[in-house]
Amino acid sequence: MIRRASADVDLSLDRAWLGFEGDQDSENLDLSGKKQKQLLQELKDTAEAEVSGPPLVEI
């Protein structure tokens, strides 16, 4: 019998929903490598802030 269980939650966030589309999309091949790297960091920071706010409280 399992007395204790652990569960992970996988989340998928849409880049556009987070405001990263067009010239703000790190996958835009017209952007320089430096700009893509900067946008990836901004995307990471934005996603972390989004999921650590109200959604985390609801879980």
ABEGO torsion letter per residue (X at the ends): XBABBBBBBBBBBBAAAAGBBEAABAABAABBAAAAAAAAAAAAAAAAAAAABAAAAAX
